[in-house]
Amino acid sequence: MLELSMKQFKNTVPLMVSLKNEALRERHWNQLMEKTGQYFDMAPARFTLENMFAMKLHEYQDIAEQILNNAIKELAIERGVKAVEDTWANMTFKVHRHYKGTEDRGYTLGSVEEIVVTLEDNAMNLQSMGASQFIGPFLETVNKWERLLSLIGEIIDEWQVVQRKWLYLEGIFIGGDIRAQLPDEAKKFDDIDKAYRRIMVDCAKNPLVVPLCSVPGRLPEIQGLGLGLENCQKSLNEYLESKRRIFPRFYFISTDELLSILGSSDPSAVQNHIIKMYDNIKSLRFSKDNSDQPIVTAMISSEGEVMEFRHSVRAKGRVENWMCDVLDEMRRSNRFITKRAIYDFGTDLEITRPDWMMNYQGMVGLAASLVWWTAEVEEAFDQATNHHNLRAMKDFLEKQNHQIEELVIKVRSNLTRNDRLKFKTITTIDVHARDIIEAFVRDNILDASEFSWESQLRFYWLKLYDNLYVIQCSGQFEYGYEYMGLNGRLVITPLTDRIYLTITQALLMNLGGAPAGPAGTGKTETTKDLAKAMALLCVVTNCGEGMDFRAVGTILSGLAQCGAWGCFDEFNRIDISVLSVISTQLQTIRNGLIRKLDRIIVSWKYFLDLFLIVFMLN
């Protein structure tokens, strides 16, 4: 009997040692007593060795070991929950002092990267704990922390979005002239500004994450601020859109650049952005009139060439209105100077051609030269056809060679850099014109109705319309009078001529052109050169995978409303899903042009200019 008792005791000792494990809690002892039917007093003062023997654990070893194993697993969960609680007890937001100029504007939220990483790790750990079969005693605690961490994550995400919008709009509405133009939105922003700065002060006083995010209504409050800022942004965008509709070239500059113009009472604020709204134009020349009001008197190209306005433009009032006046005056002045240059060349026979060109801007002299070249070629055809002077074209070829020799002599003289650029461009076009006449002489072309002549880009000053027109085959296009300074012209090859002919005929059908070929072969430059020949603005856009239909739509809106050409480079890089939307937009614009509508709707309202627009998709 004694031996049996000793064996039972010997088997019980390891189990008793195991029951000393720190994982056991009072609930586990209660569970053990309930399953074994052995009840005993666990008070340390009364729990003796005799009580342990009375438990007869050797009879319930499997039950005891199971409870012990469960307790160890639960201890791991308990420690995991405790680690989460300890981590977030000390987790704080980083805040920084925020200044606008010298004004102290309170605080801004610093980097939350560490908080977000910790939150994601803890959320995954809690999710793993929640999936355990031993979660029972901690289920409520784990669920509470999962909800809390989810709330903190939502608040941080929303907070960052709100802060970005707040910082952006703060720069516009605080201390800027935009406040006077958008008083209602400025008042709304002031209310949002006060609420947001109050939250940031609370954060600076007590930066602990959990208490700050646990405040009742914190998430709806921040979401409300975000919604309010979004409404302010929407009103601002509508305001900017109204400005762009009045002066469509504002579509070609960014929102921040447009705001810097609208937010300044100084008319010269447009100077830094003129180069984006005009081709090769560096600045406007401002002056003062007799009443000390600002006026625009000239346009200055990137090379420093100046085109004086025939009538100065008052830079007073809304910038979009007087910028429209500047654009109109540029075209009127260019037309007047071009007409005078054409007249002077035909009437002042004593002055040489190079000296005549010295009196005018590069593009004016080039356009006038091409008008007279066209007239003289047709005069040679008339002499050959109606007066039987078969040497007329050869005589004109000799005249062409003499004119080129005059240019060569002039270029070798002492010229300024800009004059040298001017004669370089004239010579480039003159050589091509001479090559055309050489081909006529070689091929015995004697009739103006021959395709060899009809297919050339010809310039006529039509008395009926008192205007300059560019004609090629059946296509007749009004000269655009877009001043471009001395930005040069391409050397024209037979391939260039064929591209010109293809594009002008496409324009007759309200279509665009799509030059294709390897990189660096001149697709974009050829498109731009034809626009220069016709004095039209050509806006080049480099496409990429990040472009969406809204970005392209904004560009199309500007192009359609100001009558510019659009050259979309690397068009094939745009995502195929976006291309399908863009194709619809292009077709809608083309339908509007065919039907000669003043207004069409493609997500936005487009107002079509009198000029045709063409899309070059490379």
Secondary structure, 3 states (H helix, E strand, C coil): CHHHHHHHHHHHHHHHHHCCCCCCCHHHHHHHHHHHCCCCCCCCCCCCHHHHHHCCHHHCHHHHHHHHHHHHHHHHHHHHHHHHHHHHHCCECCEEEEEECCEEEEEEECCCHHHHHHHHHHHHHHHHHHCCCCCHHHHHHHHHHHHHHHHHHHHHHHHHHHHHHHHHHHHHHCCCCHHHHCHHHHHHHHHHHHHHHHHHHHHHHCCEHHHHHCCCCHHHHHHHHHHHHHHHHHHHHHHHHHHHHHCHHHHHCCHHHHHHHHCCCCHHHHHHHHHHHCCCEEEEEEEECCCCCEEEEEEEECCCCEEEEEEEEECCCCHHHHHHHHHHHHHHHHHHHHHHHHHHHHHCCCCCHHHHHHCCCHHHHHHHHHHHHHHHHHHHHHHHHHCCCCCHHHHHHHHHHHHHHHHHHHHCCCCCHHHHHHHHHHHHHHHHHHHHHHHHHHHCCCCCCCHHHHCCCEEEEECCCCEEEEEECCEEEECCCCCCCCCCCCCCCHHHHHHHHHHHHHHHCCCCECCCCCCCCCHHHHHHHHHHHCCCCEEEEECCCCCCHHHHHHHHHHHHHHCCEEEEECHHHCCHHHHHHHHHHHHHHHHHHHCCCCEEECCCEEECCCCCCCEEEC
